[in-house]
Amino acid sequence: MAIQQGIWRINANNVTSAPLRLQTARLDDENQLEELIVQDVSIINADWLLIGRQVRTSFDKRIDLLALDANGSVIIIELKRDKTPRDVVAQAIDYASWVETLEDNQLVDCYVDFATRHKLSEQSLDLAFKAKFGLSLADVTLNDSHQMVIVASELDASTERIITYLNDRHGVGINAVFFSAFTDGNNRYLSRAWMIDPQETQQLVSTRGAREPWNGEFYVSFGENEERNWDDAREHGYISAGGGQWYSNTLNMLAEGDRVWVNIPKTGYVGVGIVTDERQRIDTLCVNGQPLTSLTTKIDYIDFAEETDELAEYAVPVKWIFTVPATNAFSETGLFGNQNTVCKPTTTKWRHTVERLKTTWKIES
């Protein structure tokens, strides 16, 4: 069944009055939608960096929009416009086959052209990536994976069936997001709905190189900084992430009983443990019946209560099997790394990483 959206105006001062459904309005065309995304990419995803618009391929077609996420993964954004469901999906996959061949310098050139045409403040991809994600571009592998997103002002049942089939049966990282416009007097509103939770397609990105079935072990990136301390997490039994939904939402993937292997980026692996509870705001976390905010910690977590839910720091309680201080982190060439806070890797490198950690830390299977 095709996805439908609606917006109702409610009277906050009179709870007995009936909600008033706003009238739908058509966008002028999907070119307008492309322009809105270029002006503010957060209307589709706040954790993406646009790097190209109307990018010409080697077979003389144009990709509507190209973006990067914090892992250096490339996102192909294709607007449905007047194409049939079969055509728009086939076109996105065709573009993905070309994007997969792009080298770092080609993506850099793509961004420079985009930044020049749109007069952006950061004229180099290195500076733009650092400003957006707080990471050096040298710390990620560009274009090691990619995903496809179809954008539409309307989404039909046929497109849904094709995308669901590709995701469920073939593990293809493709999603759809559609926008609806509404009017309320002289005001116009834009609403957005994803067909599939973006976290799910984030886990299905098409990755270069060999893949294998997930081994059931979760990878965790613990980004230690002034708001996150490994000594606190190690002593009081938790992992955490925050500063934006891209970082904190993947903690929802974890459930009681899951085993996690924790890596501090640029430092190394520091622990393995078993999840004991669900995600919660860190300022509400209790340790052995006592609030974390009342315990002796390196960071004062009382101030974290002032953060909005979107930017808040979230924690998942963990019973540690083995941990080491950050100074004794295990790091060597060939270990798996990723900017996602939590992920289910399907590369041979992940199996190698888990086996190396088990051997080094003498962890039983």
N, C-alpha and C positions, 0 to 999 in steps of 0.2 A: 504494500500500500504506500503510495507517495506521501512524503512528509508534508504536513501542513502546519502553519504557524498562525497565531493570533495574539493580539495585545488588547487588554481591557483597561480602561481607566476606572479607578476606584476612588471613592470619596473618603479620605482618611478622617474627616471630621464627622462623617455620618455613616456608620458601619451598616445601617439598615438600608441604605440606598443600593439599588441594583448596579452591578458592574456594567459599564458601557463599552461595548466592543468597538474598537477603532476601525475605520474603514481602510481597506487595503488600497494601495496606490501602486501603479506600475512605475518602475524606473524608466527613464527616457529610453535607455537601451543598456545592454551589458557593457558597452564601451564606457558608460558613466560609472559602472561598478568597478571596472579596471582602474579608472582614474581615482576613485575613492580609495582603493587599496594602495595605490602608489602614494597618495597623500598621507595615508596612515595605515601601515600594514597591520597594526594591532586589531583592526576590525575583522581580520581573518585569523591572525595569530600574533600575539604580542612578543613571542619569543623567536620570531624569524627576522632575518635581515635581507631585505630586497637587494639583489645584485644585478638584475637585468630586466629589461622590458622590450618586448618584440625582438627577441634574440634570434638572429638568423642562423639556421642550421646548415650543415654541409649539403643537404638536399633541397635547399632553397625554400624552406618553410620557416615560419616564425613562431617561437614559443612566446605565449602572452607574457608570463612573468617567471623569473627564476629567483629563488631565495636560498639562504643557508640557515641551518640551526647551529646551536652551540657546539655540536659535534663535527661540524664541517660537512654534514650531510646536505645534499642538494635537493631542493623541493621544486618540482615542476608544477606550475600553477596554470591551468588551462581553463579559460572561460567557455562555457557551452555554446553561447551565442545561438545561432540558428541550426547548429549541427544536430544530427540524429544521435540517440544514445550510443549506437554502435560506432558511429564516426568519431565522436568526441573521446570515447574510451580508447579506441584504436589509435587515434592521433596522439593521445597522452603516452601510450606505451611506445609508439614509434619515436616520440621525442626522447623518452627515457633511454632507448637503445643508443641514441646519439650522445646524450648527456653522460652516459657511463664511460664514454671514450675520452672525455675532456680532461686535459692536464691542468695542473695548478695555474700555469701562466695564462691559459685560456680563460679561466674563471676570473683571474685578476684583471685581464684586459676587458672582460665583460663588465665588471664592476666599474672600471675607470670610465668606460663609455657611458654607462648609466649615470654615474656621478657627475660627469661633465654635462650631459644633456639636461639633467635636472638640477644643476647648480647646487649639489650637496656640499655641506661643510667639510666632510671627510672625503678627500679625493683619492685616497688609496684604500684598498681592501684591508690592509693590515690595521690602519687607524680605525676604520669603520667597525671591524670585527672586535677590536679592543674596546671601543666606545660602547658597543651594543652588549657584549657578553662579559666584559672585564677579563678577557682571556687573550693571550697572544696567539695569533694565527699559527705560529710555529709550534704551538702545543697540541694542535689537532691535525688529523689527516684529512685533507680536503678531498671531497668526492669519493670517499671510501664506501658510501652508500647513497641511495636516493629514494625519494618517494614521490607519488603523483597525487595532485589534488585537483578535482574538477569543481569549478565555481559556477553557480547558476542562479538566476533569479527565480527559477522554478525547477523542481526535481521530479521527474516522472518515475513511475514504477519500473519501467524497463531498465533505466540507468541503475536504479537500486539493485535489481536482480543481477545485473552484470558485475557490479562492484562487489556485492556480497559474495558472488561465486568466486571471483578472483582472489578475494581475501581468505575466504574459508577453505576453499579447495586447493588453491595454488600458492597461498602465502605471499601474494603480490601486495606490496605496500601502496594501495590506492584508496583514496577517500573522496568524499564529496561534501561540499558545504554550500548551502544555498541561503540567499538573502531575500527578505520580504520587506516591502516599504508600506508604511501606514501613515494616515493623515489624522490630525487632531486639531481642527480649526486651521490656523495658519501654520501650524507646526507639522513637520514631516519626520518620521522616525524610520530607522533601518534596524531590522532584527536579523539574527544569524542562527542557523541550526546546522550542526554537523550530523552527517548520516551515521558515522561510526566515531566512537570516542577517539580523539586524536592520539591518546596514549597507546591505543591498540595498534593503530597503523604505524606509530613510531617504533613499535616492536617488530613490525613486519617489513621494515625498509629493506629494499633489495641491496644486498651487500656483495661487493666484489669478492672473488675468491671462493674457496670451498666452504660449504655449510653442512651442518649435521644436526640431528635432533637435539633439542635443549636437554641438558643433563640434569635438570631439576635443581641446580644450584644458582642462587641469585648473586649478581654482582652489585656492590654498593660503592658509590663514589662519595667519600666524606670530605667535602671541601673545607678544610680547616682555615679559619680566618678569625677576625675579631669578634664574630658572632657565633663561632662554632669551635669548640675546643675538644680535642681527642681525649685528653686526660679526664675531662668531665664525663664524656661518653663512656670511656673505658671503666671508670670507677663506679658510675651509677647505672650502667647497663642500658644504653640506648644508641640509636643512630638518629641523625637529624638532617634536615635540609630546609631552606627557606629563601626568602628574597624574591619570590615570584612563583607562579603556579607551575611553570615548566620544571622547576627544580623540586618543588614539594609534592606535586600531584602523583608522581611515580611511586611515592611511598605507599600509596593505596594498593599497589600490586601485592604487597606483602600481607601474609596471613599467619596466624599462630601456627608454629611448627615449621615454618620455612627456614632454611639455612642460608645465611648470608656471609659473603666474603667481602671484607671492607678494605678499600684502597684509598689512600690519600694521594690525590694527583700530585705529580712531581716528587713524591716522597716514596711511596711503595705500599705494599699490603701490610696491614697492622692487626687484623683480627678476623675471627670467624665465630659465629654464634647462631642461636636459634631464636627466632621471633616469638615473643610471648603475648603480644597484644596488638591492637590496631593503631593506626596513626592518630595522633592527638597533638594539640598545640603544646609546645614545650613549656609554656608558662602554667599549664594545668597538669603537667606530668607529676605523678607521685612515685617515689622510690621507697619500697618497704613501708608503705602507708604514710610517708612524709612527703610534703610538696618539695619538688626540686628547688623551688625558690627559697626554701627555708634551710637548705643544706649549704655546707661550705663548698664553694665551687670557684673555678678560675674566672668564670664570667658571672655577672650579676643578671640573672634571668628575670628578675622582677620587672625590669623595664620592657621586656618583650610583650607584656600584656597590652601595651599601648598600640601594637602593630595591628593593622587591618588583617582580616582573614586571608586576603589575597597575598600579602607580603609577609605574613607571620612565619616564624620558625616552627616546624612540625617535627615531632619525634615519634619513633617506633621503639618500644621496649624490647630489649634483647638480653637473653641469658648467654653470656660469653662462654665459649668453649676454650678459646685461647686468644690472648691479645699480647701485644708488645708495645712499648712506647714508640712514638714516631721516630725517635732516634735509632731504633732497631728495626725499622721497617724493612720488609723483604722486597728487593727490586733487582731485576735482571732483564736482559734483552729477551724479547719474545713473550712477555706477559701481556695479558689483555688489559686494555684501558678504555674508558669511555666517560664522556661528560654527563650522561644521564645519571641521576641519583640512584635509580634502581633499574636494572634491565635483566633480561633473560637471554644471554648471548647464545648464538647458534653457530659460532665459528670454531674451527679446530683449535685456535689459539686459546679459547676459554677452557676447553677440556685439558689442554696442556697446563694452563695456569693452575687449575684446581689440583691436578695431580702433583705439580711441583710444590704447592703450598702444603698439601697433605704430607708429602715426604719430608719437607723441611721442618714443619711444625709437629710432625709425628701425630697426625690426626687420622683416626680410623674412619673407614668408609661408612 
